[in-house]
Amino acid sequence: MPTRKPPDRAGTSAPTWPSTKGDHLKSAAAAKAAHATKPISPTDGYVTVAEAAELLRVCTKTVRNRIGGGELEAYRHGRRILIPLTAIERLIRRGRM
Protein backbone atom coordinates (compact mmCIF):
# COMPACT_ATOMS: atom_id res chain seq x y z
CA MET A 1 0.00 0.00 0.00
CA PRO A 2 1.55 3.34 -0.99
CA THR A 3 2.16 5.79 1.79
CA ARG A 4 1.63 9.51 1.68
CA LYS A 5 4.63 11.75 1.38
CA PRO A 6 5.00 14.53 3.92
CA PRO A 7 3.98 17.99 2.67
CA ASP A 8 6.50 19.89 0.57
CA ARG A 9 8.11 22.93 2.07
CA ALA A 10 5.94 25.03 -0.23
CA GLY A 11 2.82 23.77 1.56
CA THR A 12 1.52 21.44 -1.15
CA SER A 13 1.11 17.78 -0.45
CA ALA A 14 1.79 14.83 -2.71
CA PRO A 15 -1.15 13.43 -4.65
CA THR A 16 -3.17 10.80 -2.76
CA TRP A 17 -4.80 7.63 -3.99
CA PRO A 18 -8.57 7.65 -4.40
CA SER A 19 -10.32 6.22 -1.39
CA THR A 20 -11.46 2.63 -1.76
CA LYS A 21 -12.18 2.21 1.92
CA GLY A 22 -15.37 0.20 2.37
CA ASP A 23 -15.79 -0.66 -1.31
CA HIS A 24 -15.09 -4.32 -0.63
CA LEU A 25 -17.82 -4.29 2.02
CA LYS A 26 -20.35 -2.91 -0.42
CA SER A 27 -19.57 -5.59 -3.00
CA ALA A 28 -19.70 -8.34 -0.37
CA ALA A 29 -23.06 -7.08 0.88
CA ALA A 30 -24.40 -6.97 -2.68
CA ALA A 31 -23.22 -10.53 -3.31
CA LYS A 32 -24.78 -11.72 -0.07
CA ALA A 33 -28.08 -10.05 -0.91
CA ALA A 34 -28.08 -11.65 -4.36
CA HIS A 35 -27.65 -15.13 -2.88
CA ALA A 36 -29.85 -14.64 0.15
CA THR A 37 -32.52 -17.24 0.70
CA LYS A 38 -35.94 -16.58 2.08
CA PRO A 39 -35.77 -17.00 5.85
CA ILE A 40 -37.93 -19.74 7.27
CA SER A 41 -40.65 -18.31 9.42
CA PRO A 42 -43.26 -19.94 11.65
CA THR A 43 -45.87 -19.31 8.95
CA ASP A 44 -44.07 -21.81 6.71
CA GLY A 45 -44.83 -24.57 9.21
CA TYR A 46 -41.19 -25.19 10.20
CA VAL A 47 -38.77 -23.45 12.53
CA THR A 48 -35.04 -23.75 13.15
CA VAL A 49 -33.55 -24.98 16.42
CA ALA A 50 -32.92 -21.40 17.55
CA GLU A 51 -36.49 -20.35 16.73
CA ALA A 52 -37.89 -23.43 18.51
CA ALA A 53 -35.81 -22.65 21.58
CA GLU A 54 -37.14 -19.11 21.58
CA LEU A 55 -40.74 -20.33 21.26
CA LEU A 56 -40.28 -22.89 24.05
CA ARG A 57 -38.22 -20.49 26.20
CA VAL A 58 -35.37 -22.97 26.61
CA CYS A 59 -31.81 -23.04 25.31
CA THR A 60 -30.88 -24.54 21.96
CA LYS A 61 -29.06 -27.41 23.69
CA THR A 62 -32.34 -28.50 25.30
CA VAL A 63 -34.06 -28.53 21.91
CA ARG A 64 -31.20 -30.56 20.40
CA ASN A 65 -31.35 -33.00 23.33
CA ARG A 66 -35.09 -33.47 22.80
CA ILE A 67 -34.48 -34.12 19.09
CA GLY A 68 -31.71 -36.61 19.88
CA GLY A 69 -33.89 -38.36 22.46
CA GLY A 70 -36.71 -38.76 19.97
CA GLU A 71 -39.13 -36.55 21.88
CA LEU A 72 -39.14 -33.85 19.21
CA GLU A 73 -39.57 -34.53 15.50
CA ALA A 74 -37.04 -32.80 13.23
CA TYR A 75 -35.72 -32.91 9.68
CA ARG A 76 -32.37 -31.98 8.25
CA HIS A 77 -32.48 -29.62 5.27
CA GLY A 78 -28.90 -29.11 4.15
CA ARG A 79 -27.10 -27.89 7.25
CA ARG A 80 -30.29 -26.69 8.92
CA ILE A 81 -32.39 -28.70 11.30
CA LEU A 82 -36.05 -27.90 10.79
CA ILE A 83 -38.76 -28.66 13.32
CA PRO A 84 -42.44 -28.75 12.38
CA LEU A 85 -44.59 -26.39 14.44
CA THR A 86 -47.01 -29.25 14.97
CA ALA A 87 -44.25 -31.19 16.76
CA ILE A 88 -43.64 -28.25 19.08
CA GLU A 89 -47.37 -27.97 19.79
CA ARG A 90 -47.53 -31.71 20.59
CA LEU A 91 -44.58 -31.38 22.97
CA ILE A 92 -46.29 -28.51 24.78
CA ARG A 93 -49.65 -30.34 24.97
CA ARG A 94 -47.96 -33.40 26.49
CA GLY A 95 -46.57 -31.12 29.17
CA ARG A 96 -42.98 -32.03 28.29
CA MET A 97 -41.93 -28.36 28.03
N, CA, C and O atoms as a GROMACS GRO file, in nm:
protein
  388
    1MET      N    1   0.084  -0.117   0.000
    1MET     CA    2   0.000   0.000   0.000
    1MET      C    3   0.089   0.123   0.000
    1MET      O    4   0.176   0.136   0.087
    2PRO      N    5   0.071   0.215  -0.094
    2PRO     CA    6   0.155   0.334  -0.099
    2PRO      C    7   0.126   0.423   0.020
    2PRO      O    8   0.013   0.434   0.068
    3THR      N    9   0.232   0.487   0.066
    3THR     CA   10   0.216   0.578   0.180
    3THR      C   11   0.220   0.722   0.128
    3THR      O   12   0.273   0.750   0.021
    4ARG      N   13   0.163   0.809   0.205
    4ARG     CA   14   0.163   0.951   0.168
    4ARG      C   15   0.299   1.011   0.200
    4ARG      O   16   0.364   0.976   0.298
    5LYS      N   17   0.339   1.101   0.114
    5LYS     CA   18   0.463   1.175   0.138
    5LYS      C   19   0.430   1.293   0.228
    5LYS      O   20   0.320   1.347   0.222
    6PRO      N   21   0.525   1.335   0.310
    6PRO     CA   22   0.500   1.453   0.392
    6PRO      C   23   0.486   1.576   0.303
    6PRO      O   24   0.538   1.578   0.191
    7PRO      N   25   0.417   1.679   0.349
    7PRO     CA   26   0.398   1.799   0.267
    7PRO      C   27   0.532   1.861   0.226
    7PRO      O   28   0.630   1.858   0.300
    8ASP      N   29   0.532   1.916   0.104
    8ASP     CA   30   0.650   1.989   0.057
    8ASP      C   31   0.668   2.114   0.142
    8ASP      O   32   0.577   2.157   0.213
    9ARG      N   33   0.785   2.171   0.133
    9ARG     CA   34   0.810   2.293   0.207
    9ARG      C   35   0.724   2.408   0.156
    9ARG      O   36   0.700   2.505   0.228
   10ALA      N   37   0.676   2.396   0.034
   10ALA     CA   38   0.594   2.503  -0.022
   10ALA      C   39   0.450   2.493   0.027
   10ALA      O   40   0.369   2.581  -0.003
   11GLY      N   41   0.416   2.388   0.101
   11GLY     CA   42   0.282   2.377   0.156
   11GLY      C   43   0.190   2.290   0.074
   11GLY      O   44   0.074   2.273   0.111
   12THR      N   45   0.236   2.233  -0.036
   12THR     CA   46   0.152   2.144  -0.114
   12THR      C   47   0.184   2.000  -0.077
   12THR      O   48   0.299   1.969  -0.043
   13SER      N   49   0.088   1.918  -0.081
   13SER     CA   50   0.112   1.778  -0.046
   13SER      C   51   0.116   1.693  -0.172
   13SER      O   52   0.070   1.734  -0.278
   14ALA      N   53   0.170   1.576  -0.158
   14ALA     CA   54   0.179   1.483  -0.271
   14ALA      C   55   0.039   1.433  -0.305
   14ALA      O   56  -0.049   1.431  -0.218
   15PRO      N   57   0.016   1.394  -0.429
   15PRO     CA   58  -0.116   1.343  -0.465
   15PRO      C   59  -0.149   1.216  -0.386
   15PRO      O   60  -0.059   1.137  -0.355
   16THR      N   61  -0.275   1.197  -0.353
   16THR     CA   62  -0.317   1.080  -0.276
   16THR      C   63  -0.396   0.986  -0.366
   16THR      O   64  -0.449   1.026  -0.470
   17TRP      N   65  -0.403   0.862  -0.325
   17TRP     CA   66  -0.480   0.763  -0.399
   17TRP      C   67  -0.628   0.785  -0.371
   17TRP      O   68  -0.664   0.831  -0.263
   18PRO      N   69  -0.713   0.753  -0.468
   18PRO     CA   70  -0.857   0.764  -0.440
   18PRO      C   71  -0.896   0.665  -0.331
   18PRO      O   72  -0.842   0.555  -0.323
   19SER      N   73  -0.989   0.706  -0.250
   19SER     CA   74  -1.032   0.622  -0.139
   19SER      C   75  -1.112   0.503  -0.188
   19SER      O   76  -1.210   0.518  -0.262
   20THR      N   77  -1.070   0.385  -0.146
   20THR     CA   78  -1.146   0.263  -0.176
   20THR      C   79  -1.193   0.199  -0.046
   20THR      O   80  -1.237   0.085  -0.045
   21LYS      N   81  -1.181   0.274   0.061
   21LYS     CA   82  -1.218   0.221   0.192
   21LYS      C   83  -1.367   0.187   0.194
   21LYS      O   84  -1.451   0.272   0.165
   22GLY      N   85  -1.398   0.064   0.228
   22GLY     CA   86  -1.537   0.020   0.238
   22GLY      C   87  -1.596  -0.033   0.108
   22GLY      O   88  -1.705  -0.089   0.110
   23ASP      N   89  -1.525  -0.016  -0.005
   23ASP     CA   90  -1.580  -0.066  -0.132
   23ASP      C   91  -1.594  -0.218  -0.131
   23ASP      O   92  -1.690  -0.272  -0.186
   24HIS      N   93  -1.500  -0.286  -0.068
   24HIS     CA   94  -1.509  -0.432  -0.063
   24HIS      C   95  -1.629  -0.476   0.021
   24HIS      O   96  -1.687  -0.581  -0.004
   25LEU      N   97  -1.665  -0.396   0.121
   25LEU     CA   98  -1.782  -0.429   0.202
   25LEU      C   99  -1.911  -0.415   0.122
   25LEU      O  100  -2.003  -0.495   0.136
   26LYS      N  101  -1.915  -0.312   0.040
   26LYS     CA  102  -2.035  -0.291  -0.042
   26LYS      C  103  -2.054  -0.406  -0.139
   26LYS      O  104  -2.166  -0.455  -0.157
   27SER      N  105  -1.944  -0.450  -0.203
   27SER     CA  106  -1.957  -0.558  -0.300
   27SER      C  107  -1.991  -0.690  -0.230
   27SER      O  108  -2.066  -0.771  -0.285
   28ALA      N  109  -1.938  -0.712  -0.110
   28ALA     CA  110  -1.970  -0.834  -0.037
   28ALA      C  111  -2.117  -0.834   0.005
   28ALA      O  112  -2.184  -0.936  -0.001
   29ALA      N  113  -2.165  -0.718   0.048
   29ALA     CA  114  -2.306  -0.708   0.088
   29ALA      C  115  -2.398  -0.730  -0.032
   29ALA      O  116  -2.502  -0.793  -0.019
   30ALA      N  117  -2.359  -0.678  -0.148
   30ALA     CA  118  -2.440  -0.697  -0.268
   30ALA      C  119  -2.442  -0.844  -0.308
   30ALA      O  120  -2.546  -0.896  -0.349
   31ALA      N  121  -2.328  -0.911  -0.297
   31ALA     CA  122  -2.322  -1.053  -0.331
   31ALA      C  123  -2.406  -1.135  -0.234
   31ALA      O  124  -2.475  -1.229  -0.274
   32LYS      N  125  -2.400  -1.100  -0.107
   32LYS     CA  126  -2.478  -1.172  -0.007
   32LYS      C  127  -2.627  -1.153  -0.031
   32LYS      O  128  -2.705  -1.248  -0.020
   33ALA      N  129  -2.667  -1.032  -0.065
   33ALA     CA  130  -2.808  -1.005  -0.091
   33ALA      C  131  -2.857  -1.080  -0.215
   33ALA      O  132  -2.971  -1.124  -0.220
   34ALA      N  133  -2.770  -1.095  -0.314
   34ALA     CA  134  -2.808  -1.165  -0.436
   34ALA      C  135  -2.829  -1.313  -0.411
   34ALA      O  136  -2.912  -1.376  -0.476
   35HIS      N  137  -2.754  -1.370  -0.314
   35HIS     CA  138  -2.765  -1.513  -0.288
   35HIS      C  139  -2.848  -1.544  -0.164
   35HIS      O  140  -2.857  -1.659  -0.122
   36ALA      N  141  -2.909  -1.443  -0.107
   36ALA     CA  142  -2.986  -1.464   0.015
   36ALA      C  143  -3.106  -1.552  -0.012
   36ALA      O  144  -3.171  -1.541  -0.117
   37THR      N  145  -3.135  -1.639   0.082
   37THR     CA  146  -3.252  -1.724   0.070
   37THR      C  147  -3.362  -1.667   0.158
   37THR      O  148  -3.335  -1.591   0.250
   38LYS      N  149  -3.482  -1.704   0.129
   38LYS     CA  150  -3.594  -1.658   0.208
   38LYS      C  151  -3.585  -1.721   0.346
   38LYS      O  152  -3.576  -1.844   0.357
   39PRO      N  153  -3.586  -1.641   0.451
   39PRO     CA  154  -3.577  -1.700   0.585
   39PRO      C  155  -3.701  -1.783   0.616
   39PRO      O  156  -3.812  -1.751   0.573
   40ILE      N  157  -3.680  -1.888   0.690
   40ILE     CA  158  -3.793  -1.974   0.727
   40ILE      C  159  -3.862  -1.911   0.846
   40ILE      O  160  -3.798  -1.879   0.946
   41SER      N  161  -3.989  -1.894   0.835
   41SER     CA  162  -4.065  -1.831   0.942
   41SER      C  163  -4.169  -1.929   0.994
   41SER      O  164  -4.199  -2.029   0.928
   42PRO      N  165  -4.225  -1.903   1.110
   42PRO     CA  166  -4.326  -1.994   1.165
   42PRO      C  167  -4.447  -2.012   1.073
   42PRO      O  168  -4.516  -2.113   1.082
   43THR      N  169  -4.472  -1.916   0.985
   43THR     CA  170  -4.587  -1.931   0.895
   43THR      C  171  -4.563  -2.037   0.789
   43THR      O  172  -4.659  -2.084   0.727
   44ASP      N  173  -4.438  -2.076   0.768
   44ASP     CA  174  -4.407  -2.181   0.671
   44ASP      C  175  -4.431  -2.320   0.729
   44ASP      O  176  -4.426  -2.418   0.656
   45GLY      N  177  -4.456  -2.328   0.858
   45GLY     CA  178  -4.483  -2.457   0.921
   45GLY      C  179  -4.360  -2.521   0.983
   45GLY      O  180  -4.373  -2.624   1.050
   46TYR      N  181  -4.242  -2.465   0.963
   46TYR     CA  182  -4.119  -2.519   1.020
   46TYR      C  183  -4.039  -2.407   1.084
   46TYR      O  184  -4.044  -2.292   1.039
   47VAL      N  185  -3.966  -2.441   1.188
   47VAL     CA  186  -3.877  -2.345   1.253
   47VAL      C  187  -3.741  -2.409   1.272
   47VAL      O  188  -3.729  -2.531   1.273
   48THR      N  189  -3.639  -2.326   1.288
   48THR     CA  190  -3.504  -2.375   1.315
   48THR      C  191  -3.492  -2.407   1.464
   48THR      O  192  -3.583  -2.380   1.543
   49VAL      N  193  -3.379  -2.465   1.501
   49VAL     CA  194  -3.355  -2.498   1.642
   49VAL      C  195  -3.358  -2.372   1.727
   49VAL      O  196  -3.417  -2.371   1.836
   50ALA      N  197  -3.295  -2.265   1.680
   50ALA     CA  198  -3.292  -2.140   1.755
   50ALA      C  199  -3.433  -2.082   1.772
   50ALA      O  200  -3.468  -2.034   1.880
   51GLU      N  201  -3.512  -2.086   1.666
   51GLU     CA  202  -3.649  -2.035   1.673
   51GLU      C  203  -3.734  -2.121   1.766
   51GLU      O  204  -3.816  -2.068   1.840
   52ALA      N  205  -3.714  -2.252   1.762
   52ALA     CA  206  -3.789  -2.343   1.851
   52ALA      C  207  -3.752  -2.316   1.996
   52ALA      O  208  -3.839  -2.314   2.084
   53ALA      N  209  -3.624  -2.295   2.021
   53ALA     CA  210  -3.581  -2.265   2.158
   53ALA      C  211  -3.643  -2.136   2.209
   53ALA      O  212  -3.682  -2.125   2.325
   54GLU      N  213  -3.652  -2.038   2.120
   54GLU     CA  214  -3.714  -1.911   2.158
   54GLU      C  215  -3.863  -1.930   2.187
   54GLU      O  216  -3.916  -1.874   2.284
   55LEU      N  217  -3.932  -2.008   2.104
   55LEU     CA  218  -4.074  -2.033   2.126
   55LEU      C  219  -4.099  -2.109   2.256
   55LEU      O  220  -4.196  -2.082   2.327
   56LEU      N  221  -4.012  -2.205   2.286
   56LEU     CA  222  -4.028  -2.289   2.405
   56LEU      C  223  -3.966  -2.227   2.530
   56LEU      O  224  -3.985  -2.277   2.641
   57ARG      N  225  -3.892  -2.118   2.510
   57ARG     CA  226  -3.822  -2.048   2.620
   57ARG      C  227  -3.724  -2.141   2.691
   57ARG      O  228  -3.719  -2.146   2.814
   58VAL      N  229  -3.646  -2.212   2.611
   58VAL     CA  230  -3.537  -2.297   2.661
   58VAL      C  231  -3.414  -2.268   2.576
   58VAL      O  232  -3.423  -2.193   2.479
   59CYS      N  233  -3.300  -2.325   2.612
   59CYS     CA  234  -3.180  -2.304   2.531
   59CYS      C  235  -3.178  -2.401   2.413
   59CYS      O  236  -3.249  -2.501   2.412
   60THR      N  237  -3.095  -2.371   2.316
   60THR     CA  238  -3.088  -2.454   2.196
   60THR      C  239  -3.039  -2.594   2.228
   60THR      O  240  -3.078  -2.690   2.161
   61LYS      N  241  -2.956  -2.608   2.329
   61LYS     CA  242  -2.906  -2.741   2.369
   61LYS      C  243  -3.021  -2.830   2.414
   61LYS      O  244  -3.022  -2.950   2.385
   62THR      N  245  -3.118  -2.773   2.485
   62THR     CA  246  -3.234  -2.850   2.530
   62THR      C  247  -3.314  -2.900   2.410
   62THR      O  248  -3.358  -3.015   2.407
   63VAL      N  249  -3.333  -2.813   2.311
   63VAL     CA  250  -3.406  -2.853   2.190
   63VAL      C  251  -3.332  -2.966   2.119
   63VAL      O  252  -3.393  -3.064   2.077
   64ARG      N  253  -3.200  -2.952   2.106
   64ARG     CA  254  -3.120  -3.056   2.040
   64ARG      C  255  -3.124  -3.187   2.119
   64ARG      O  256  -3.127  -3.295   2.059
   65ASN      N  257  -3.124  -3.179   2.251
   65ASN     CA  258  -3.135  -3.300   2.333
   65ASN      C  259  -3.270  -3.369   2.312
   65ASN      O  260  -3.277  -3.491   2.306
   66ARG      N  261  -3.375  -3.290   2.302
   66ARG     CA  262  -3.509  -3.347   2.280
   66ARG      C  263  -3.517  -3.413   2.142
   66ARG      O  264  -3.582  -3.517   2.126
   67ILE      N  265  -3.452  -3.354   2.044
   67ILE     CA  266  -3.448  -3.412   1.909
   67ILE      C  267  -3.371  -3.544   1.914
   67ILE      O  268  -3.416  -3.645   1.860
   68GLY      N  269  -3.254  -3.542   1.978
   68GLY     CA  270  -3.171  -3.661   1.988
   68GLY      C  271  -3.238  -3.773   2.065
   68GLY      O  272  -3.218  -3.891   2.035
   69GLY      N  273  -3.318  -3.737   2.165
   69GLY     CA  274  -3.389  -3.836   2.246
   69GLY      C  275  -3.516  -3.887   2.182
   69GLY      O  276  -3.581  -3.977   2.235
   70GLY      N  277  -3.552  -3.831   2.067
   70GLY     CA  278  -3.671  -3.876   1.996
   70GLY      C  279  -3.801  -3.813   2.045
   70GLY      O  280  -3.908  -3.851   1.998
   71GLU      N  281  -3.793  -3.719   2.137
   71GLU     CA  282  -3.913  -3.655   2.188
   71GLU      C  283  -3.965  -3.546   2.095
   71GLU      O  284  -4.083  -3.510   2.100
   72LEU      N  285  -3.878  -3.495   2.010
   72LEU     CA  286  -3.914  -3.385   1.921
   72LEU      C  287  -3.877  -3.423   1.778
   72LEU      O  288  -3.762  -3.455   1.748
   73GLU      N  289  -3.975  -3.419   1.691
   73GLU     CA  290  -3.956  -3.453   1.550
   73GLU      C  291  -3.878  -3.341   1.480
   73GLU      O  292  -3.903  -3.223   1.504
   74ALA      N  293  -3.784  -3.379   1.395
   74ALA     CA  294  -3.704  -3.280   1.323
   74ALA      C  295  -3.654  -3.339   1.193
   74ALA      O  296  -3.642  -3.461   1.178
   75TYR      N  297  -3.624  -3.251   1.098
   75TYR     CA  298  -3.572  -3.291   0.968
   75TYR      C  299  -3.449  -3.209   0.936
   75TYR      O  300  -3.440  -3.091   0.972
   76ARG      N  301  -3.355  -3.271   0.869
   76ARG     CA  302  -3.237  -3.198   0.825
   76ARG      C  303  -3.259  -3.152   0.682
   76ARG      O  304  -3.295  -3.230   0.594
   77HIS      N  305  -3.238  -3.022   0.660
   77HIS     CA  306  -3.248  -2.962   0.527
   77HIS      C  307  -3.116  -2.893   0.501
   77HIS      O  308  -3.095  -2.779   0.542
   78GLY      N  309  -3.025  -2.963   0.432
   78GLY     CA  310  -2.890  -2.911   0.415
   78GLY      C  311  -2.822  -2.913   0.550
   78GLY      O  312  -2.813  -3.018   0.613
   79ARG      N  313  -2.774  -2.798   0.593
   79ARG     CA  314  -2.710  -2.789   0.725
   79ARG      C  315  -2.809  -2.749   0.834
   79ARG      O  316  -2.777  -2.754   0.953
   80ARG      N  317  -2.928  -2.712   0.795
   80ARG     CA  318  -3.029  -2.669   0.892
   80ARG      C  319  -3.106  -2.788   0.946
   80ARG      O  320  -3.128  -2.888   0.878
   81ILE      N  321  -3.147  -2.774   1.070
   81ILE     CA  322  -3.239  -2.870   1.130
   81ILE      C  323  -3.372  -2.797   1.141
   81ILE      O  324  -3.381  -2.692   1.205
   82LEU      N  325  -3.474  -2.853   1.078
   82LEU     CA  326  -3.606  -2.790   1.079
   82LEU      C  327  -3.702  -2.873   1.163
   82LEU      O  328  -3.704  -2.996   1.157
   83ILE      N  329  -3.781  -2.802   1.242
   83ILE     CA  330  -3.876  -2.866   1.332
   83ILE      C  331  -4.016  -2.820   1.294
   83ILE      O  332  -4.042  -2.700   1.287
   84PRO      N  333  -4.107  -2.915   1.270
   84PRO     CA  334  -4.244  -2.875   1.238
   84PRO      C  335  -4.310  -2.808   1.359
   84PRO      O  336  -4.288  -2.851   1.473
   85LEU      N  337  -4.388  -2.706   1.334
   85LEU     CA  338  -4.459  -2.639   1.444
   85LEU      C  339  -4.556  -2.734   1.513
   85LEU      O  340  -4.581  -2.722   1.633
   86THR      N  341  -4.609  -2.827   1.437
   86THR     CA  342  -4.701  -2.925   1.497
   86THR      C  343  -4.629  -3.010   1.601
   86THR      O  344  -4.689  -3.048   1.702
   87ALA      N  345  -4.502  -3.041   1.579
   87ALA     CA  346  -4.425  -3.119   1.676
   87ALA      C  347  -4.403  -3.040   1.804
   87ALA      O  348  -4.406  -3.095   1.914
   88ILE      N  349  -4.382  -2.911   1.790
   88ILE     CA  350  -4.364  -2.825   1.908
   88ILE      C  351  -4.495  -2.816   1.986
   88ILE      O  352  -4.495  -2.823   2.109
   89GLU      N  353  -4.606  -2.803   1.914
   89GLU     CA  354  -4.736  -2.797   1.979
   89GLU      C  355  -4.766  -2.927   2.054
   89GLU      O  356  -4.818  -2.924   2.166
   90ARG      N  357  -4.732  -3.042   1.993
   90ARG     CA  358  -4.753  -3.171   2.059
   90ARG      C  359  -4.670  -3.180   2.187
   90ARG      O  360  -4.718  -3.228   2.290
   91LEU      N  361  -4.546  -3.134   2.181
   91LEU     CA  362  -4.458  -3.138   2.297
   91LEU      C  363  -4.516  -3.054   2.411
   91LEU      O  364  -4.511  -3.093   2.528
   92ILE      N  365  -4.569  -2.939   2.377
   92ILE     CA  366  -4.629  -2.851   2.478
   92ILE      C  367  -4.755  -2.914   2.536
   92ILE      O  368  -4.774  -2.913   2.657
   93ARG      N  369  -4.841  -2.971   2.450
   93ARG     CA  370  -4.965  -3.034   2.497
   93ARG      C  371  -4.939  -3.150   2.589
   93ARG      O  372  -5.015  -3.173   2.684
   94ARG      N  373  -4.832  -3.226   2.563
   94ARG     CA  374  -4.796  -3.340   2.649
   94ARG      C  375  -4.740  -3.294   2.784
   94ARG      O  376  -4.725  -3.374   2.876
   95GLY      N  377  -4.711  -3.166   2.793
   95GLY     CA  378  -4.657  -3.112   2.917
   95GLY      C  379  -4.509  -3.142   2.933
   95GLY      O  380  -4.457  -3.141   3.044
   96ARG      N  381  -4.440  -3.169   2.824
   96ARG     CA  382  -4.298  -3.203   2.829
   96ARG      C  383  -4.210  -3.078   2.827
   96ARG      O  384  -4.089  -3.088   2.846
   97MET      N  385  -4.268  -2.962   2.804
   97MET     CA  386  -4.192  -2.836   2.803
   97MET      C  387  -4.268  -2.734   2.883
   97MET      O  388  -4.222  -2.620   2.896
   0.00000   0.00000   0.00000
